[in-house]
Amino acid sequence: MTRSSPNRIACIPLIAVAMSTPVALAQDFSPHFKTTGRGAYDLYNDTVLCSAVLERAIEAEPESEQLPLLEKGIDYTVNFALFLLESGNVVDMSGAILAPDNLPIDRRNARADWQAVLFSLEDEGETPEAEIARCLRLYGHDWE
Amino acid sequence: MRFPGLSLVAITAFAAALTAPAMAHEWHARETPLIPESGPASPICHISSGEALPLVAFTFEKQRTRFAVRAAEFVSRTGVHEYTGTLPSGGSFTVSLGTDTSSDVAVLTLADREGGLRLLNHFRTAGDFSLTGNGIDIQISALPSASSEVENLHNCLRELDNG
């Protein structure tokens, strides 16, 4: 048995705070929806939702200066979602293990969900920029 | 007549592209509310005619109901007032829709949930939807019935009210 370092224990709350910071900073409707406590499932849902956010960003502004980054983000989210599904660790609320076959329908549903959020934002005179920025921070990178 | 530069494969692919059906409208509703993790926004239930544009949608929060249309044609409109529409049921309506004439999305906040559900009932019949005015003419031909997804929506609304 090894003894845990006190430093390591102290780091855990700090890491938890750091991880939750983007959520705490989001003041408007965040694509970060309520989590279920099923880590891989929550991560998968957020990844798929970010894919929808970035796809819609391109549709809204096809000539955007951010286009290369948005395309990278979509590529990353799709590959990462597939990676999670292929790991066999994404378990939904009914206890079913989600397979790669689930991705197309989940992406479609995420686009519908995000569209509903956009209707609310539009009606409130708000923009989705904060959500796009959050998704780009997480996924606007090359997939390796 | 021969087209030396055009292979049979290319011709076949071109013909297939020409005959490929446009993305179909397919109603979709959530069974459970979308719940934001933080911030002042409320949980949302929604039902929409799918991804194909133009699309119509309804969103429901505890205190607010919205009817929305998304169409590429909106970006060339000249105003937001006095649109006239026909519904798949055969009914007609006149509304102001949206606020931003540069957006492809136009949203109408309805007085209450019952008003939204009454309007949604007009989409439980398959039929044509149209919206005209302010320089635009939006048509959705043969929109399927929303009935198959309305039960999902009602499940979602029950959870929204109990949550």
Interface residues (C-beta under 8 A of the other chain):
Chain A: V23 A24 A26 Q27 D28 F29 S30 H32 F33 K34 T35 A60 R108 N109 R111 A112 D113 Q115 A116 V117 L118 F119 S120 E122 D123 G125
Chain B: H28 R30 L34 I35 P36 E37 S38 G39 P40 A41 I44 H46 S48 G50 E51 L55 A57 T59 E61 R66 A68 R70 G98 T99 D100 S103 D104 V105 V107 T109
